[in-house]
Amino acid sequence: MIRTISRAGANFSITVRLDPAVRRSIGAIPAGEWTPITYTRAIPDPETGELISAAEVAEVVHTLGAGGKNPITARLIVRRVPELNNKKITDAHTAQGELFTVYRYHGVFTDNPMPMIC
């Protein structure tokens, strides 16, 4: 699909599964590369229903199909939001306090040259 889009002269932007290769690319993003986003209006989180008012984004070069016949290298733009699903937090964790922030990640694989944040 990506090759067909590219041959037609268009740019692609496709959401990606958080497979091991994508997780490795996300893990390679240095801590200082994340750019905060503050939403002017909070939006409901689709999984928890809680309002999201802040997130962070970063990008990294990623190759889909690395090691295969036809790998495609482009930008992986990642949005991360703190995990707020209280069902995933144990009583011990709550009593102890948060040791580190746990994030949920949403990735888009794209060859669009536009800036990550406009």
Wavefront OBJ file of the C-alpha trace (Angstrom):
o trace
v 0.000 0.000 0.000
v 2.780 2.455 0.927
v 4.595 1.785 -2.343
v 1.397 2.365 -4.337
v 0.803 5.666 -2.546
v 4.396 6.759 -3.176
v 4.289 5.751 -6.870
v 1.185 7.909 -7.261
v 3.201 10.892 -6.021
v 1.387 11.262 -2.715
v 2.673 11.193 0.851
v 1.570 8.544 3.313
v 0.734 8.734 7.020
v -0.229 5.398 8.527
v -0.756 4.428 12.148
v 1.491 1.595 13.277
v 1.115 -1.326 15.641
v 3.408 -1.237 18.630
v 5.305 -4.307 17.491
v 8.797 -5.037 18.886
v 10.591 -3.074 16.121
v 8.422 0.011 16.686
v 8.910 -0.291 20.460
v 12.697 -0.426 19.947
v 12.564 2.747 17.835
v 10.444 4.491 20.472
v 12.848 3.324 23.175
v 15.733 4.911 21.260
v 14.199 8.399 21.506
v 16.291 10.384 24.021
v 14.363 11.770 27.009
v 15.141 15.351 25.999
v 13.616 14.913 22.539
v 10.000 14.757 23.740
v 8.095 18.005 23.090
v 5.161 18.790 25.414
v 1.744 19.504 23.942
v -0.897 21.259 25.994
v -4.355 20.966 24.531
v -6.481 24.105 24.570
v -9.478 21.896 25.332
v -9.166 18.646 27.188
v -10.389 15.599 25.276
v -11.723 12.313 26.670
v -9.296 9.406 26.628
v -10.926 6.677 24.494
v -9.771 3.907 26.853
v -10.322 5.424 30.294
v -12.844 8.225 29.703
v -10.612 10.589 31.709
v -9.777 13.949 30.221
v -6.382 14.304 28.578
v -4.966 17.796 28.783
v -1.313 17.150 28.013
v 0.825 14.833 25.941
v 4.273 14.745 24.385
v 5.461 14.034 20.858
v 8.775 13.055 19.322
v 9.991 11.558 16.103
v 12.634 9.095 15.027
v 13.685 7.507 11.740
v 12.178 4.039 11.470
v 12.371 1.256 8.886
v 9.345 -0.943 8.243
v 10.282 -4.405 7.042
v 13.924 -4.103 8.059
v 15.729 -7.275 7.068
v 13.200 -8.008 4.338
v 13.347 -7.555 0.577
v 11.718 -4.134 0.422
v 12.285 -2.118 3.598
v 10.790 1.371 3.770
v 12.456 4.061 5.854
v 10.549 7.169 6.921
v 9.616 9.195 9.996
v 7.934 7.606 12.995
v 6.065 10.342 14.847
v 5.031 9.223 18.319
v 2.554 10.744 20.732
v 2.705 9.605 24.330
v 0.261 10.199 27.146
v 0.598 9.175 30.785
v -1.192 5.925 31.621
v -4.177 6.938 33.716
v -6.041 3.650 33.796
v -6.518 3.131 37.521
v -7.403 -0.527 36.940
v -3.767 -1.105 35.986
v -2.466 0.482 39.182
v -2.292 -1.785 42.214
v -3.139 -0.731 45.767
v 0.532 -1.112 46.703
v 1.553 1.166 43.850
v -0.985 3.785 44.905
v 0.090 3.615 48.545
v 3.746 3.856 47.581
v 3.364 6.622 45.034
v 4.540 6.688 41.478
v 8.184 5.643 40.943
v 8.155 6.555 37.258
v 5.573 7.578 34.715
v 4.103 4.861 32.536
v 3.069 6.012 29.057
v 0.820 4.824 26.286
v 2.228 5.371 22.818
v 0.515 6.115 19.497
v 2.719 6.034 16.383
v 2.333 7.334 12.842
v 4.710 6.242 10.082
v 4.947 8.991 7.471
v 6.974 10.476 4.663
v 5.145 13.789 4.977
v 7.774 16.550 5.249
v 5.557 18.862 7.321
v 6.796 19.822 10.790
v 5.813 17.481 13.595
v 4.077 20.344 15.424
v 2.525 23.226 13.505
l 1 2 3 4 5 6 7 8 9 10 11 12 13 14 15 16 17 18 19 20 21 22 23 24 25 26 27 28 29 30 31 32 33 34 35 36 37 38 39 40 41 42 43 44 45 46 47 48 49 50 51 52 53 54 55 56 57 58 59 60 61 62 63 64 65 66 67 68 69 70 71 72 73 74 75 76 77 78 79 80 81 82 83 84 85 86 87 88 89 90 91 92 93 94 95 96 97 98 99 100 101 102 103 104 105 106 107 108 109 110 111 112 113 114 115 116 117 118
